[in-house]
Amino acid sequence: MIQHFLLGILATGPLYGYQIKKICDVHFSYFRPMYFSSIYPNLKKLKERGMLTQKVDLQDNRPDRKIYTVTEKGLREFHKWLHQRTLRPPIIHDEFSLKFLFSHELEAHEILELIDREMELIRSWREKNKKKHKETALGYSSTTYARMLGEFYDEIHKATLGWLSRCQRQLVETSDKEEASIAPPRQGSMPNPTSRLE
């Protein structure tokens, strides 16, 4: 899927590696993070498959840039992929979900700390994204569909924050009830054990 993602970005015009990384960071970070360690090997594979061409742009006092362009074969492959049936519905696959799944191994206060950290992470990430989208990424203009998908992920994060808040409340309420059930009885509330014998 990374290769089709790269073909889709390059379908808008020739780009070099740093531009691709910047575009991913600004416009598509909500979708999946992209690293140079993923970008360059997949660009190489696409080139070897005849999906891309590469031109070296010589620069004075700076490393040469490799500019990638989609070939007709690459565009055909990209459009073929666009028309293929999606095999599964959207899934959430992230580290927090796995930790939450096994949080029965933690104390209540530890789970609450885990949730707090996740909520802070989401809020911080959303704030950074707002700032990023005010920038222009090297002349790249995201499509209406990319913006709509961004709104979709924003709604997911809002819903996630709401769900995490509900989890917090449930955990606090459950913890309070458990503490109340094991709390020692107040003085004078227990019957006198010898009263039945009198």
N, C-alpha and C positions, 0 to 999 in steps of 0.2 A: 504493500500500500504506500510505502514511503516513495517508491519510484513513481507511482502515478501522481502522488502529491507534488513531486518535483516537476513532472511533466506539465501538470496543471499551472504551476507558477510560471514556468518557462514558456508556456503557450502564449503569454502576453508579450513576449519579446526576449531578446538575448540578455543574459545576466551573468555576472561572475559570482563566485562562491560567497564572498562577503555580503553582496547585495541580497542573495537568496536568504542568508542567515538573518539579516536585518529585517527583511520583509516578514519572515516567519515570526521573529520576535515581536514586531509591532502589530501585525495583522492577524496572525494565526496562533499565538501562544495559548489561547483558550482551547484550541483544538488538540495540539500536541506539541511539546517542546522539541525543537530541532537543534541538534548540535553538529559542529563541524565534523565530528567523528562519524556521524550518520550521513551528512550531506555529501562529503567528498567521495567516500567509497561507492555510494549509490549513483552519483554522477558518472563515476568511472564505469560502473556496470552498464548504465544506460548508453554510454558512448560505445562500449564494446559490443552492445547489441544493435548498434546502428540507429538508436533512438535520438541521439544528440550528436552535434559536431562541436569541436572545441577549437577556438582560435586564441593564440597567445598575444596579449597586448603588452608590448615592451614598454617599460617605464624607467626613467632615469632615477637613480638613487633609491629605488623602491623595488620590492619583488614584482616580477612579471605577473600579470593577471591572466587567468584562463577564462575566456568568455564562452558560455555555453548557449547553443541555439538548438531548438527542437527541429528534427527532420520530419519529412512527410511520414516516414515510417513511425516515428514517435507520436505524431499527431493521430495517426490511424489507431495506434495502440491505446492512446488516451481516450479517444472517442468510443472505441470498443468497450473499454472499461466503464465509461459513463453509462453505457446502455445495458450493462450486465445487471441481472437481478441481485439485489442486496441479500446476503444469505442469513443475516441475523439482525434482530432489532438492536437499537442503541444499548450499550452496556456501560456500567460504571465500574472501572477497574482502577483502583487507586490504593495507595498504601494505607490510608486512614480506614477505608472500608474493611480491609483485612484485619487491622488492629482492633477495630470495633467488634468484628465477628468473634474474636477470641478474648474480649475484655472481661468475660466471666472469671478470668484468672486474676483480675485486679480488684482492689478494694474500691468502694464507691467513690471516695475522694480522688483516687487515681484516675478513674474513668472520667470524672468531672474535669480534672486537669487536662486529660487527653482531648476532651471536647472543647475546652477553652482554647487550647493551642490551635485546634483545627479551625475554629471560628475566627481567631485572630489571623490565621494564615489566609483564609478566604477573603476577609475584609481588606487585608493588606494587598493581596493580589489584585482585587477589584480596583483598589485605589491606584495602584501602579498602572493597570490597564487603561484607566481613564486618562492618565497623563500621557501614556504612549500613543493613544489614538488621537491626541491633539497634534502629534508630530506628523510630518510627511515623510514616508519611508522611501527616499531616493526616487521620487517621482512615481512610485507605484500607487495606483488607485485601486482600492479593493472594490469588488463588484457589489451590486445590490444584494446578491445571494450570500456573499461573504459577510456583509453587514447584518443580514437577517440571521445568519447562523451565529454571529456574535451575540445578537439579542437572545437567541435560544439558550446559549451557554450562560448568559447573564441571568436569565430566568431560573436556570438550574441552580446557580449559586445562591440566588435569593431563596429558593425553595429549600436548599440544603441548610442555610442558616436558620430558617424557620423550623426545620425538622430537628436540628441540633438543639435549638432552644427548648423544644418540646421534650427531647430526651433528657435535658438537664432538669427540667421541672419534675419529670417522672422519677428520675433517680433521687432527687432531693426528697420528694414526697415519700417514696418507698423507704429511703434511709431513715426519715423521721418516724415512720410507722414502726419500723423494726426496732429503733431505739426505744420507742414508747413501750413496745411489747416486752422488752427485756429490762426495762427500768425497774428498780426496786420499789415496792409499794410505799405510799406515804405513811408516816407514823400514825397509828390508830386505825388504819384501814383494814388490817388483818383481824379476823375473828380470834377471840381468845381460845386457844386449843383446849383449855380445861373446862370451858363453859359447858360442854356436853356432859361432862362427868359430874357436875354439881346437881 
